[in-house]
Amino acid sequence: MDDMRDKSTGPADSEIRKVVTQRSKDGQLPCAQAFAAAGELGVAPAVIGRYADEMELRLVKCQLGLFGYQPEKKIVEPRNPVEPEMKTDIMAGLESGKLPCATAWRIADRLGLRKMAVSGACETLEIRIKPCQLGAF
């Protein structure tokens, strides 16, 4: 795991594991807690995702509503209608026909909307969101 951090400036492996463990419960790490851990430690969210995977923690409660909910895996609902400005932003942000999770977050922030509003628009437009910032998909 040491290869996941900058050895000269990044947090120690044990510190990352400690924070991830503190933010997890019952073998699960919610997306929001993973991002909080990344912010606390000053590392990329993908680092936390890799640690969660190695620690056999299940990532749950995606902030875009795409995975980790019970009893259904996803809770995102199509958004009708899709506002023209949001559609323009989504289409402009596509990479290989998919919208990166980080781009979806930026669109939501720019438009002052919840993240699930953007994922709902993507559902309506039949656009997949990928890749996940935590590496879940």
VMD Tcl script that builds the backbone (N, CA, C; Angstrom):
set m [mol new atoms 411]
animate dup $m
set s [atomselect $m all]
$s set {name element resname resid chain x y z} {
  {N N MET 1 A 0.808 -1.200 0.000}
  {CA C MET 1 A 0.000 0.000 0.000}
  {C C MET 1 A 0.851 1.264 0.000}
  {N N ASP 2 A 2.101 1.166 0.372}
  {CA C ASP 2 A 2.919 2.371 0.447}
  {C C ASP 2 A 3.034 3.088 -0.877}
  {N N ASP 3 A 2.823 2.368 -1.997}
  {CA C ASP 3 A 2.932 3.008 -3.297}
  {C C ASP 3 A 1.780 3.962 -3.573}
  {N N MET 4 A 0.761 4.006 -2.725}
  {CA C MET 4 A -0.398 4.862 -2.947}
  {C C MET 4 A -0.197 6.277 -2.452}
  {N N ARG 5 A 0.923 6.564 -1.859}
  {CA C ARG 5 A 1.116 7.907 -1.331}
  {C C ARG 5 A 2.498 8.399 -1.698}
  {N N ASP 6 A 2.642 9.675 -1.620}
  {CA C ASP 6 A 3.939 10.290 -1.820}
  {C C ASP 6 A 4.708 10.085 -0.522}
  {N N LYS 7 A 5.771 9.292 -0.560}
  {CA C LYS 7 A 6.499 8.950 0.653}
  {C C LYS 7 A 7.091 10.171 1.353}
  {N N SER 8 A 7.326 11.247 0.630}
  {CA C SER 8 A 7.943 12.414 1.254}
  {C C SER 8 A 6.930 13.344 1.917}
  {N N THR 9 A 5.685 13.347 1.471}
  {CA C THR 9 A 4.737 14.309 2.018}
  {C C THR 9 A 3.398 13.718 2.431}
  {N N GLY 10 A 3.070 12.528 1.975}
  {CA C GLY 10 A 1.749 11.956 2.254}
  {C C GLY 10 A 1.653 11.363 3.642}
  {N N PRO 11 A 0.424 11.138 4.082}
  {CA C PRO 11 A 0.225 10.519 5.389}
  {C C PRO 11 A 0.728 9.077 5.388}
  {N N ALA 12 A 1.091 8.600 6.550}
  {CA C ALA 12 A 1.569 7.224 6.688}
  {C C ALA 12 A 0.427 6.244 6.434}
  {N N ASP 13 A 0.810 5.060 5.985}
  {CA C ASP 13 A -0.152 3.987 5.742}
  {C C ASP 13 A -1.017 3.761 6.986}
  {N N SER 14 A -0.402 3.724 8.140}
  {CA C SER 14 A -1.148 3.472 9.377}
  {C C SER 14 A -2.146 4.581 9.672}
  {N N GLU 15 A -1.814 5.825 9.339}
  {CA C GLU 15 A -2.730 6.948 9.566}
  {C C GLU 15 A -3.942 6.849 8.624}
  {N N ILE 16 A -3.701 6.499 7.386}
  {CA C ILE 16 A -4.807 6.335 6.431}
  {C C ILE 16 A -5.734 5.222 6.907}
  {N N ARG 17 A -5.152 4.093 7.280}
  {CA C ARG 17 A -5.963 2.967 7.763}
  {C C ARG 17 A -6.767 3.356 9.002}
  {N N LYS 18 A -6.177 4.107 9.890}
  {CA C LYS 18 A -6.857 4.533 11.118}
  {C C LYS 18 A -8.074 5.398 10.787}
  {N N VAL 19 A -7.884 6.388 9.928}
  {CA C VAL 19 A -8.978 7.292 9.571}
  {C C VAL 19 A -10.077 6.544 8.814}
  {N N VAL 20 A -9.703 5.691 7.885}
  {CA C VAL 20 A -10.698 4.915 7.131}
  {C C VAL 20 A -11.482 4.022 8.087}
  {N N THR 21 A -10.799 3.388 9.017}
  {CA C THR 21 A -11.471 2.529 10.002}
  {C C THR 21 A -12.438 3.341 10.857}
  {N N GLN 22 A -12.012 4.523 11.296}
  {CA C GLN 22 A -12.871 5.373 12.129}
  {C C GLN 22 A -14.132 5.805 11.381}
  {N N ARG 23 A -14.037 5.976 10.086}
  {CA C ARG 23 A -15.170 6.479 9.294}
  {C C ARG 23 A -16.044 5.359 8.735}
  {N N SER 24 A -15.638 4.128 8.955}
  {CA C SER 24 A -16.435 2.995 8.470}
  {C C SER 24 A -17.245 2.396 9.621}
  {N N LYS 25 A -18.254 1.634 9.242}
  {CA C LYS 25 A -19.094 0.979 10.241}
  {C C LYS 25 A -19.635 -0.315 9.646}
  {N N ASP 26 A -19.526 -1.368 10.398}
  {CA C ASP 26 A -20.059 -2.669 9.980}
  {C C ASP 26 A -19.544 -3.097 8.607}
  {N N GLY 27 A -18.266 -2.848 8.343}
  {CA C GLY 27 A -17.665 -3.267 7.082}
  {C C GLY 27 A -18.055 -2.420 5.886}
  {N N GLN 28 A -18.642 -1.253 6.154}
  {CA C GLN 28 A -19.071 -0.367 5.069}
  {C C GLN 28 A -18.481 1.022 5.244}
  {N N LEU 29 A -18.171 1.648 4.124}
  {CA C LEU 29 A -17.657 3.015 4.116}
  {C C LEU 29 A -18.534 3.849 3.185}
  {N N PRO 30 A -19.381 4.724 3.744}
  {CA C PRO 30 A -20.212 5.586 2.895}
  {C C PRO 30 A -19.355 6.544 2.061}
  {N N CYS 31 A -19.811 6.827 0.872}
  {CA C CYS 31 A -19.129 7.743 -0.043}
  {C C CYS 31 A -18.768 9.058 0.652}
  {N N ALA 32 A -19.718 9.667 1.347}
  {CA C ALA 32 A -19.455 10.950 2.001}
  {C C ALA 32 A -18.338 10.828 3.033}
  {N N GLN 33 A -18.292 9.707 3.743}
  {CA C GLN 33 A -17.241 9.497 4.733}
  {C C GLN 33 A -15.889 9.262 4.052}
  {N N ALA 34 A -15.896 8.594 2.916}
  {CA C ALA 34 A -14.660 8.391 2.168}
  {C C ALA 34 A -14.092 9.732 1.709}
  {N N PHE 35 A -14.967 10.612 1.224}
  {CA C PHE 35 A -14.514 11.934 0.803}
  {C C PHE 35 A -14.050 12.770 1.987}
  {N N ALA 36 A -14.713 12.625 3.126}
  {CA C ALA 36 A -14.286 13.344 4.329}
  {C C ALA 36 A -12.903 12.860 4.758}
  {N N ALA 37 A -12.669 11.568 4.669}
  {CA C ALA 37 A -11.356 11.015 5.014}
  {C C ALA 37 A -10.287 11.539 4.063}
  {N N ALA 38 A -10.609 11.571 2.781}
  {CA C ALA 38 A -9.649 12.093 1.800}
  {C C ALA 38 A -9.304 13.542 2.115}
  {N N GLY 39 A -10.311 14.344 2.447}
  {CA C GLY 39 A -10.063 15.745 2.793}
  {C C GLY 39 A -9.233 15.883 4.055}
  {N N GLU 40 A -9.562 15.095 5.049}
  {CA C GLU 40 A -8.832 15.133 6.327}
  {C C GLU 40 A -7.363 14.765 6.141}
  {N N LEU 41 A -7.119 13.780 5.291}
  {CA C LEU 41 A -5.763 13.278 5.082}
  {C C LEU 41 A -5.007 14.003 3.971}
  {N N GLY 42 A -5.727 14.781 3.166}
  {CA C GLY 42 A -5.081 15.484 2.054}
  {C C GLY 42 A -4.647 14.550 0.940}
  {N N VAL 43 A -5.461 13.520 0.688}
  {CA C VAL 43 A -5.160 12.576 -0.392}
  {C C VAL 43 A -6.319 12.557 -1.380}
  {N N ALA 44 A -6.069 12.022 -2.549}
  {CA C ALA 44 A -7.117 11.899 -3.558}
  {C C ALA 44 A -8.148 10.876 -3.097}
  {N N PRO 45 A -9.419 11.081 -3.446}
  {CA C PRO 45 A -10.451 10.100 -3.083}
  {C C PRO 45 A -10.114 8.680 -3.548}
  {N N ALA 46 A -9.450 8.549 -4.683}
  {CA C ALA 46 A -9.103 7.224 -5.193}
  {C C ALA 46 A -8.191 6.468 -4.222}
  {N N VAL 47 A -7.368 7.185 -3.486}
  {CA C VAL 47 A -6.509 6.537 -2.485}
  {C C VAL 47 A -7.371 5.894 -1.413}
  {N N ILE 48 A -8.371 6.621 -0.953}
  {CA C ILE 48 A -9.269 6.075 0.065}
  {C C ILE 48 A -10.016 4.870 -0.501}
  {N N GLY 49 A -10.451 4.959 -1.751}
  {CA C GLY 49 A -11.131 3.836 -2.380}
  {C C GLY 49 A -10.251 2.598 -2.443}
  {N N ARG 50 A -8.978 2.776 -2.756}
  {CA C ARG 50 A -8.066 1.628 -2.814}
  {C C ARG 50 A -7.846 1.026 -1.426}
  {N N TYR 51 A -7.718 1.889 -0.422}
  {CA C TYR 51 A -7.583 1.380 0.946}
  {C C TYR 51 A -8.846 0.641 1.366}
  {N N ALA 52 A -10.004 1.187 1.058}
  {CA C ALA 52 A -11.261 0.520 1.412}
  {C C ALA 52 A -11.310 -0.864 0.773}
  {N N ASP 53 A -10.877 -0.955 -0.472}
  {CA C ASP 53 A -10.867 -2.235 -1.170}
  {C C ASP 53 A -9.919 -3.208 -0.479}
  {N N GLU 54 A -8.717 -2.760 -0.185}
  {CA C GLU 54 A -7.742 -3.638 0.466}
  {C C GLU 54 A -8.212 -4.062 1.858}
  {N N MET 55 A -8.899 -3.161 2.544}
  {CA C MET 55 A -9.389 -3.443 3.895}
  {C C MET 55 A -10.723 -4.205 3.868}
  {N N GLU 56 A -11.160 -4.544 2.652}
  {CA C GLU 56 A -12.403 -5.290 2.428}
  {C C GLU 56 A -13.616 -4.570 3.002}
  {N N LEU 57 A -13.626 -3.249 2.821}
  {CA C LEU 57 A -14.775 -2.431 3.200}
  {C C LEU 57 A -15.630 -2.223 1.961}
  {N N ARG 58 A -16.912 -2.297 2.124}
  {CA C ARG 58 A -17.837 -2.077 1.006}
  {C C ARG 58 A -18.163 -0.592 0.930}
  {N N LEU 59 A -17.955 0.012 -0.239}
  {CA C LEU 59 A -18.336 1.404 -0.450}
  {C C LEU 59 A -19.848 1.452 -0.622}
  {N N VAL 60 A -20.512 2.345 0.118}
  {CA C VAL 60 A -21.970 2.437 0.086}
  {C C VAL 60 A -22.413 3.894 0.011}
  {N N LYS 61 A -23.698 4.065 -0.273}
  {CA C LYS 61 A -24.366 5.361 -0.291}
  {C C LYS 61 A -23.661 6.396 -1.171}
  {N N CYS 62 A -23.472 6.011 -2.422}
  {CA C CYS 62 A -22.929 6.914 -3.438}
  {C C CYS 62 A -23.716 8.223 -3.409}
  {N N GLN 63 A -22.996 9.337 -3.424}
  {CA C GLN 63 A -23.650 10.638 -3.372}
  {C C GLN 63 A -24.391 10.991 -4.658}
  {N N LEU 64 A -24.147 10.213 -5.716}
  {CA C LEU 64 A -24.896 10.375 -6.955}
  {C C LEU 64 A -26.079 9.409 -7.006}
  {N N GLY 65 A -26.208 8.582 -5.966}
  {CA C GLY 65 A -27.323 7.639 -5.892}
  {C C GLY 65 A -27.163 6.413 -6.769}
  {N N LEU 66 A -25.932 6.122 -7.188}
  {CA C LEU 66 A -25.715 5.064 -8.171}
  {C C LEU 66 A -25.470 3.683 -7.582}
  {N N PHE 67 A -25.051 3.584 -6.327}
  {CA C PHE 67 A -24.793 2.272 -5.729}
  {C C PHE 67 A -24.825 2.365 -4.208}
  {N N GLY 68 A -24.955 1.182 -3.587}
  {CA C GLY 68 A -24.799 1.081 -2.150}
  {C C GLY 68 A -26.011 1.402 -1.308}
  {N N TYR 69 A -27.200 1.212 -1.843}
  {CA C TYR 69 A -28.422 1.468 -1.084}
  {C C TYR 69 A -29.212 0.176 -0.968}
  {N N GLN 70 A -30.008 0.067 0.072}
  {CA C GLN 70 A -30.834 -1.115 0.311}
  {C C GLN 70 A -32.305 -0.736 0.273}
  {N N PRO 71 A -33.199 -1.523 -0.235}
  {CA C PRO 71 A -32.946 -2.841 -0.819}
  {C C PRO 71 A -32.473 -2.755 -2.270}
  {N N GLU 72 A -32.730 -1.615 -2.918}
  {CA C GLU 72 A -32.245 -1.439 -4.289}
  {C C GLU 72 A -30.784 -1.009 -4.235}
  {N N LYS 73 A -30.047 -1.312 -5.255}
  {CA C LYS 73 A -28.644 -0.899 -5.266}
  {C C LYS 73 A -28.503 0.582 -5.536}
  {N N LYS 74 A -29.353 1.123 -6.406}
  {CA C LYS 74 A -29.264 2.552 -6.711}
  {C C LYS 74 A -30.601 3.219 -6.436}
  {N N ILE 75 A -30.527 4.517 -6.128}
  {CA C ILE 75 A -31.752 5.247 -5.805}
  {C C ILE 75 A -31.985 6.438 -6.725}
  {N N VAL 76 A -31.076 6.682 -7.647}
  {CA C VAL 76 A -31.235 7.816 -8.555}
  {C C VAL 76 A -32.483 7.608 -9.415}
  {N N GLU 77 A -33.205 8.683 -9.636}
  {CA C GLU 77 A -34.413 8.667 -10.467}
  {C C GLU 77 A -34.191 9.577 -11.675}
  {N N PRO 78 A -34.769 9.223 -12.819}
  {CA C PRO 78 A -34.654 10.110 -13.983}
  {C C PRO 78 A -35.193 11.503 -13.648}
  {N N ARG 79 A -34.604 12.504 -14.250}
  {CA C ARG 79 A -35.004 13.903 -14.038}
  {C C ARG 79 A -35.673 14.397 -15.312}
  {N N ASN 80 A -36.935 14.688 -15.197}
  {CA C ASN 80 A -37.682 15.186 -16.361}
  {C C ASN 80 A -38.352 16.490 -15.985}
  {N N PRO 81 A -38.189 17.511 -16.743}
  {CA C PRO 81 A -37.288 17.579 -17.892}
  {C C PRO 81 A -35.859 17.871 -17.439}
  {N N VAL 82 A -34.921 17.667 -18.344}
  {CA C VAL 82 A -33.534 18.046 -18.102}
  {C C VAL 82 A -33.382 19.482 -18.587}
  {N N GLU 83 A -32.984 20.348 -17.674}
  {CA C GLU 83 A -32.831 21.756 -18.023}
  {C C GLU 83 A -31.765 21.912 -19.113}
  {N N PRO 84 A -31.990 22.809 -20.076}
  {CA C PRO 84 A -31.046 22.983 -21.192}
  {C C PRO 84 A -29.613 23.270 -20.734}
  {N N GLU 85 A -29.449 24.113 -19.714}
  {CA C GLU 85 A -28.095 24.443 -19.246}
  {C C GLU 85 A -27.393 23.205 -18.680}
  {N N MET 86 A -28.139 22.389 -17.941}
  {CA C MET 86 A -27.545 21.174 -17.393}
  {C C MET 86 A -27.190 20.209 -18.516}
  {N N LYS 87 A -28.080 20.052 -19.476}
  {CA C LYS 87 A -27.802 19.156 -20.598}
  {C C LYS 87 A -26.556 19.612 -21.352}
  {N N THR 88 A -26.435 20.906 -21.574}
  {CA C THR 88 A -25.252 21.447 -22.261}
  {C C THR 88 A -23.986 21.117 -21.478}
  {N N ASP 89 A -24.024 21.331 -20.160}
  {CA C ASP 89 A -22.858 21.032 -19.321}
  {C C ASP 89 A -22.513 19.548 -19.351}
  {N N ILE 90 A -23.537 18.704 -19.270}
  {CA C ILE 90 A -23.304 17.255 -19.294}
  {C C ILE 90 A -22.681 16.854 -20.622}
  {N N MET 91 A -23.262 17.306 -21.706}
  {CA C MET 91 A -22.746 16.928 -23.026}
  {C C MET 91 A -21.311 17.418 -23.220}
  {N N ALA 92 A -21.017 18.609 -22.714}
  {CA C ALA 92 A -19.660 19.167 -22.833}
  {C C ALA 92 A -18.658 18.396 -21.974}
  {N N GLY 93 A -19.144 17.756 -20.916}
  {CA C GLY 93 A -18.251 17.049 -20.004}
  {C C GLY 93 A -18.010 15.596 -20.333}
  {N N LEU 94 A -18.646 15.094 -21.380}
  {CA C LEU 94 A -18.506 13.676 -21.719}
  {C C LEU 94 A -17.080 13.333 -22.142}
  {N N GLU 95 A -16.654 12.167 -21.686}
  {CA C GLU 95 A -15.367 11.607 -22.100}
  {C C GLU 95 A -15.640 10.188 -22.564}
  {N N SER 96 A -15.400 9.933 -23.818}
  {CA C SER 96 A -15.693 8.624 -24.421}
  {C C SER 96 A -17.150 8.227 -24.183}
  {N N GLY 97 A -18.043 9.218 -24.272}
  {CA C GLY 97 A -19.470 8.966 -24.153}
  {C C GLY 97 A -19.982 8.822 -22.725}
  {N N LYS 98 A -19.102 8.982 -21.733}
  {CA C LYS 98 A -19.493 8.858 -20.332}
  {C C LYS 98 A -19.147 10.147 -19.600}
  {N N LEU 99 A -19.884 10.407 -18.511}
  {CA C LEU 99 A -19.626 11.592 -17.709}
  {C C LEU 99 A -18.853 11.178 -16.459}
  {N N PRO 100 A -17.619 11.656 -16.296}
  {CA C PRO 100 A -16.883 11.320 -15.075}
  {C C PRO 100 A -17.603 11.831 -13.824}
  {N N CYS 101 A -17.535 11.058 -12.781}
  {CA C CYS 101 A -18.142 11.415 -11.501}
  {C C CYS 101 A -17.702 12.817 -11.066}
  {N N ALA 102 A -16.415 13.100 -11.154}
  {CA C ALA 102 A -15.908 14.417 -10.733}
  {C C ALA 102 A -16.553 15.532 -11.540}
  {N N THR 103 A -16.792 15.307 -12.804}
  {CA C THR 103 A -17.442 16.312 -13.652}
  {C C THR 103 A -18.897 16.494 -13.234}
  {N N ALA 104 A -19.568 15.404 -12.908}
  {CA C ALA 104 A -20.960 15.494 -12.430}
  {C C ALA 104 A -21.020 16.342 -11.170}
  {N N TRP 105 A -20.073 16.152 -10.266}
  {CA C TRP 105 A -20.021 16.945 -9.029}
  {C C TRP 105 A -19.813 18.425 -9.347}
  {N N ARG 106 A -18.900 18.708 -10.285}
  {CA C ARG 106 A -18.626 20.116 -10.652}
  {C C ARG 106 A -19.859 20.768 -11.273}
  {N N ILE 107 A -20.577 20.034 -12.106}
  {CA C ILE 107 A -21.795 20.567 -12.725}
  {C C ILE 107 A -22.819 20.896 -11.641}
  {N N ALA 108 A -23.024 19.983 -10.709}
  {CA C ALA 108 A -23.973 20.213 -9.618}
  {C C ALA 108 A -23.580 21.450 -8.816}
  {N N ASP 109 A -22.309 21.559 -8.518}
  {CA C ASP 109 A -21.824 22.711 -7.746}
  {C C ASP 109 A -22.028 24.013 -8.516}
  {N N ARG 110 A -21.673 23.997 -9.791}
  {CA C ARG 110 A -21.799 25.207 -10.613}
  {C C ARG 110 A -23.254 25.670 -10.732}
  {N N LEU 111 A -24.170 24.710 -10.835}
  {CA C LEU 111 A -25.582 25.044 -10.999}
  {C C LEU 111 A -26.318 25.183 -9.664}
  {N N GLY 112 A -25.608 24.919 -8.560}
  {CA C GLY 112 A -26.229 25.032 -7.245}
  {C C GLY 112 A -27.285 23.965 -6.992}
  {N N LEU 113 A -27.046 22.770 -7.516}
  {CA C LEU 113 A -28.004 21.664 -7.396}
  {C C LEU 113 A -27.401 20.508 -6.594}
  {N N ARG 114 A -28.257 19.625 -6.149}
  {CA C ARG 114 A -27.782 18.395 -5.502}
  {C C ARG 114 A -27.107 17.520 -6.557}
  {N N LYS 115 A -26.164 16.735 -6.119}
  {CA C LYS 115 A -25.447 15.846 -7.036}
  {C C LYS 115 A -26.410 14.890 -7.752}
  {N N MET 116 A -27.441 14.433 -7.023}
  {CA C MET 116 A -28.385 13.493 -7.639}
  {C C MET 116 A -29.226 14.140 -8.732}
  {N N ALA 117 A -29.293 15.460 -8.764}
  {CA C ALA 117 A -29.989 16.114 -9.874}
  {C C ALA 117 A -29.233 15.854 -11.178}
  {N N VAL 118 A -27.915 15.892 -11.118}
  {CA C VAL 118 A -27.103 15.645 -12.313}
  {C C VAL 118 A -27.165 14.170 -12.697}
  {N N SER 119 A -27.058 13.279 -11.721}
  {CA C SER 119 A -27.134 11.854 -12.062}
  {C C SER 119 A -28.529 11.506 -12.589}
  {N N GLY 120 A -29.570 12.168 -12.073}
  {CA C GLY 120 A -30.916 11.966 -12.589}
  {C C GLY 120 A -31.046 12.413 -14.034}
  {N N ALA 121 A -30.398 13.537 -14.355}
  {CA C ALA 121 A -30.395 14.005 -15.737}
  {C C ALA 121 A -29.675 12.999 -16.634}
  {N N CYS 122 A -28.593 12.447 -16.134}
  {CA C CYS 122 A -27.862 11.440 -16.911}
  {C C CYS 122 A -28.719 10.194 -17.132}
  {N N GLU 123 A -29.511 9.815 -16.127}
  {CA C GLU 123 A -30.439 8.684 -16.290}
  {C C GLU 123 A -31.404 8.976 -17.437}
  {N N THR 124 A -31.965 10.166 -17.440}
  {CA C THR 124 A -32.918 10.559 -18.479}
  {C C THR 124 A -32.262 10.552 -19.854}
  {N N LEU 125 A -31.029 11.042 -19.913}
  {CA C LEU 125 A -30.302 11.151 -21.179}
  {C C LEU 125 A -29.611 9.847 -21.581}
  {N N GLU 126 A -29.745 8.820 -20.719}
  {CA C GLU 126 A -29.108 7.520 -20.953}
  {C C GLU 126 A -27.593 7.642 -21.096}
  {N N ILE 127 A -27.025 8.424 -20.192}
  {CA C ILE 127 A -25.574 8.624 -20.149}
  {C C ILE 127 A -25.060 7.988 -18.874}
  {N N ARG 128 A -24.061 7.148 -19.000}
  {CA C ARG 128 A -23.450 6.508 -17.843}
  {C C ARG 128 A -22.459 7.461 -17.183}
  {N N ILE 129 A -22.402 7.391 -15.870}
  {CA C ILE 129 A -21.410 8.152 -15.115}
  {C C ILE 129 A -20.286 7.193 -14.772}
  {N N LYS 130 A -19.107 7.537 -15.237}
  {CA C LYS 130 A -17.946 6.695 -15.045}
  {C C LYS 130 A -16.709 7.460 -15.473}
  {N N PRO 131 A -15.610 7.413 -14.780}
  {CA C PRO 131 A -15.314 6.611 -13.618}
  {C C PRO 131 A -15.695 7.289 -12.302}
  {N N CYS 132 A -15.857 6.455 -11.300}
  {CA C CYS 132 A -16.115 6.900 -9.933}
  {C C CYS 132 A -14.814 7.458 -9.355}
  {N N GLN 133 A -14.910 8.512 -8.585}
  {CA C GLN 133 A -13.721 9.110 -7.970}
  {C C GLN 133 A -13.080 8.187 -6.939}
  {N N LEU 134 A -13.874 7.270 -6.380}
  {CA C LEU 134 A -13.345 6.322 -5.386}
  {C C LEU 134 A -12.900 5.014 -6.034}
  {N N GLY 135 A -13.167 4.862 -7.320}
  {CA C GLY 135 A -12.791 3.642 -8.026}
  {C C GLY 135 A -13.807 2.527 -7.902}
  {N N ALA 136 A -15.031 2.847 -7.459}
  {CA C ALA 136 A -16.055 1.816 -7.298}
  {C C ALA 136 A -16.575 1.325 -8.649}
  {N N PHE 137 A -16.557 2.178 -9.662}
  {CA C PHE 137 A -17.002 1.779 -11.003}
  {C C PHE 137 A -16.256 2.587 -12.039}
}
mol reanalyze $m
mol bondsrecalc $m
mol representation Tube
mol addrep $m
